[in-house]
Structure formats: C-alpha cells, structure tokens
Amino acid sequence: MVARTEGEDRTRKAATAARMYDYYLGGVHNFPADQQAAEQVLAQAPLTRAVAKANRAFMRRAVKYLVDAGVRQFLDIGSGMPTVGNVHEVAQQMAPDSRVVYVDIDPVAVAESLEILEGNPLATAIRGDVRVPEEILQHRQVRNLLDFSQPIGLLMVAVLHFVPDDEAAYAAVSTLVDALAPGSYLALSHFTLDGFDVNPEQEANSLDVYRRQTATPVKPRNREQTTRFFSGGVELVEPGLVPPPAWRPAPDDPTDFAHDPSQSAFLAGVGKVHPR
C-alpha cells in the first residue's frame, strides 16, 4: 500500500484534470474540489460526461487493435487513474504478458494508480510531465519495464489539449515518437470545436473552470492542427482522424453520439510508426 502524505489530504486538494476526468467517468478516485469543478463544467457543457466516456471507449478499442497487431508494451501518458476498463486490464486480458506504464503529472493520481496496480508486476505508474518527454523516456521504471527496441503503443488520449503551447505540444510528441521502434503505434485523441454545435459563452465558461481551478488550461485544436501530431514517419491507419465514436466502433460502445459522432467534440486516431 502506498502511504499518503499530509499534502494529499483529500479535503484540501485543489482540482486536477485527471481526477475531474475520473469523476466524469463515474469513478471514485476524486476529491470534493474535483467534484465541484467538474459540476461547474457540466453546468456549462452537459455533454462533458458523455464525451469522457466516448474517449474511454476509444482508448479501449485502440488498445485491442494494438494487441491484435502484436503490441505487448504500452506507455500511457496523461493517464489519470487506471480505473475499471483501463489499458492494463484490456491488454492483459487479451495478452497476459502485456506491460504497461502509466504517466501522469498529478502525484495523487500516481499514488492512487500504484494502489490499484499493487500486485501487478507488469504494470506501474510514474509521475511525469508530457512537456518534458526526455524525463519520461529516461525514467528508471520506464526503462525497466519497456523495451524500446521492440514496438510500443504510445497512448496520449485526451491529454494534448492540456498543453496550450503549440511548439511544446508538437515537440513532445515528436520526441516521444522518435524514441519508438518501427512497428510502434501512436494513439491519441484531442479536444476540438470543429463541427461541434457549441454556445460560445458556455464553452468559454467551461474552459475558464480549468484555467482558474486547475494547473491545466485547455486549448482546442482543429483537424489540421491535430493531424500534425501524426507527422514524422507516423501513418494514420483507417479510418484516419475521426470523432472517437467513429473510430472502429464496437457493439458495446456508448450510444450518446450515435446520431452524430462529431458532437463528441474530439478527434481521434491511431498511427503506425515506420522506419525513419
């Protein structure tokens, strides 16, 4: 069991995007501050909970696709808490030898993750900042568990819009992809307003919650800007960059956006890393 410090007192924690996401998904790994901030977002953008569930469903389908493609190693950056149905459960159910490293900037999320993963020698969690990818790549636990001479599934689901600086966001993905062996994959989803029916005032108010109450402001990117993450030897697999519900949908998917996947307010895709 991972010991808590006084600074992790649940009643005094500031909200974080990771724990707000857990709250949207119906998880229990969140604090009152997260619940309050999340409810403020939901008041302005009621579809946020459905959007989060659509992203989680995309992540599960992407992991299944990568396991079917032979991938047995996963680096999940911006993971939050690995609650029910997350990467290690999906991958290890299909291939028990699958190895997973979760990375998040929130120390409480990492501590919660380590508790959840206790007794699983093939999965761990570390604290890391996507904006400093070199530190993630050189982390001892990452190097101990993952073999970078073999294919890795790099997952960046619903995280890059929390890096508002374009140069830092693209550089981070480029550095991470450059470290991967050919045959690896990049799976990501990104917040967008393309094709999304949105009340500008409500959208501004919901984004302002993240700016005021968390350390992670949000920046949506359009299709062209999101496609740029799949450059430098990464080739999108079919069906390309699409709303999460439209990426290889499965019968057990949430049905919130079945009528119009574009209303999920995200773009998602999986790309294969080719020799460079």
N, C-alpha and C positions, 0 to 999 in steps of 0.2 A: 504494500500500500504506500502511495506517495504522500508524505507529510505535507500539510498546509502550513503556510506562514501567516503571521498576523495580517500582512498586507493582502492576503487573499480572503479576508473576511467577506462573506457573501453579502452582508448587509451594507457594505460601504464601497463596493466596487463600482467604478464607472462603467457605462455601457460599452460593449465592443461589438463590432460587426459579426464576429464569429458566433457569439452567444445569442445575438439577435436572430441570426440565421437559424440557430438551433431552436429558438422559440417559434419562428415561423413554421418549422417542420414538425412542431408538436413535441419537441424534446424536453428533457428535464434538466439539462445542463446549462441553466441560465439563472441569472440573479434578478432581483426586483428592478434594478436600474435598467437591465436589458429589456425586461418585460414592458416597462414604462415607455422606453424609447421606441420599442417595436410597435406598441399600440399607437403611438403618435404617428408613426409611418403608416400603419394600417388605416388610420382615420383619414389620411390624405390619399392613400393608394390601396384600396381594399383588396386588390388582386395580388398584393405582395406575397401573401402566404401561398397562393396557387403558383405564383412564379417560382418561389423557392422549391416547391415540390416538383415542378416541371424540370428544374435544374438537377435536382437529386435523381430523378428518373433518368435523365440524360446521362448522368455520371454512371449509373448502374449499367445502362446499355453499352456505354463506351467501354467500360471495364470488361464486360462479357465479350465484346468484339475483340478487344486486345488479347484476352486469354485465348480465344479461338484462333487468333493469329499467331499464337505461340509465345506471347509475352508472359514472363513469370516474375517480373520485378516492376514495382510501381513507386513513383515519387510524387506524392500528392501535396502540392504547395497551396497554402491558404485553406487548409483542410477543415479548420474548426475542430469540432469534436467528432470522432468516428463512431457516431451512434448507429442505431439499427440500420442495416442495409448499406453500410459504407464499404469502402474499397476492399479492406481485408476480408470481410465476410463474403462478398460477391466473388472475389478472386479465389480465395482459399476453398470455397465450396466447389468451384469448378476444377481447381488445380491446387491441392493441399500444400504443394511446395512453393506457392507464390509468396514473395516477400514484399513488404510494404513499409515505406517510411512516410509518416505524416509530418507536415511542416506548418507551423502557424506562428504568428508574431505575438499572440496573446499567451502569456505564461500560465494563466489559469486554464485556458483551453488545452495547453500541452499537459499540465498536471492531470486534468480530467481524462485526457486521452490515455496517459500512461496507466491510470487506474483501470480504465476499460480494457486495455491491452495486456494487463498483468497476466502472466502465464502463457502468453503467445510469443515464442521466441523468434517468430518470423515477421513480427510487426512491431514498430516502435514509433515514437513521436519526439520531435525536437523543436526547439524554438528557433525560428529563423525569419528573416525579412526578405521578401521577394525582391526588394530593391537592392539587396546585397547578395546576389546569387552565388558569388565566389565562396562566401562563408558557408552557404548551404552545401555546395558541392564538395567542400573540403572537410565538412563536419565528420568527426570520427565515426559516429554511429551510422551516418550515411554510407561512408566508405566500407564499414564493417559488414553492412547488410546487403548493399547493392554492388554488383559487378558491372562497371561502366564499359567493359569490353564486350558486353552482351546487351541485347535490346532491353530498353526500359520504357515503360509507359509513364510519360510526364503528364500529370493532370494539373490543370490550372482552371478549375471550374468556379466561376463567379468570384474571381479574385482580382483580375487585372484592372477592373474599373475602380478599384480602391488605390490605384497608382495613377494619380491625375496627370503627372508629368509624362508627356509622350516619350521624350527621349529616354527616361528611366525605364518606362514600361517596355519599350521595344528592345532596349539594350539588355534588360533582364532576361527576356525570352530568348534572345539571340545567344547570350552566354550559356544559358541552360541547354539549349538545343545543340550548340557546338560541342558540349561535353558528352553527348549521347552517341552510341554506336549506330551505324546504319541498321535499319530494321526496327529502330525505336519508333515511338509514336508520341505526338503531342495532341492532347485532347483538352479543349478549352471552351468555355462559354463566357460571354461578355454582355453586359447591360447595354442596350441600345434604345433609341427612341424612333428608329426607322420603322415606318409603317404602324406605329403604335398610337392609338387614339388616346390622347392624354390631355388633361386640363393643365395648361402651363403653370397656373398658380399653385395647384395642388402638387404638381411634380416638383416645383421649386421648394415648396414647404417640406415635402418628404425628404428631399436631398439635404435640406438645411438641418434636419434632425441629425444626420450623420456628421455634418460639419460641426455642429455645436456640441453634441453629446458623445462623440467618439473621436478617436485619433485617426479615423479613416474617412476622409471626404470621398465622394463618389463622382466619377466622370463618365458619362455615357460616351460611346464611340459608334460611328456609323459603320456601314458594311465595308467600305473601302479601308477605313482605319483598322477594323478588326481583321480583315483579310491579311493585312500587312504582317500580323503575327505569324502567319504561315508562309514566311519567305525564307530564303537562305537554305534551300535544299529540303524543304518540307512540302510535300504534295498532299493536298486535301483528297481524302477518299470520298466516294459517293455517300451521301448526296451533296457533298460540299458544305458550304457555310449556310445554315438554315436555322430557323427558330428551333429551340430544343425539342418541342413535341414532334417536329417533323424529321428529326434525325433518327432514321431506322426505328420507327415506332413499334411498340410491342403491345400485345393484347391486354397486359395488366397495367398499362400506363394510366396516370391520372387523365381524366377526361375534361378538365376545366377549359382547355383551349382547343378541343377537337373541332369546333366550328371555325376557328380562325387562329392557327398557331402563331401568327405574327403578333397577337395580343399578349404573348408571353414576355414581350419586352426584352428578349435576349437573342443573341446569335450564338450558335454552337457548331463546332466542327471537330474532326479528327484528321490529323495529317501524318503521313509516314515519312520518316527521316531517311533520305537517300545518301549514298556516298558523296562526300564533298571534296 
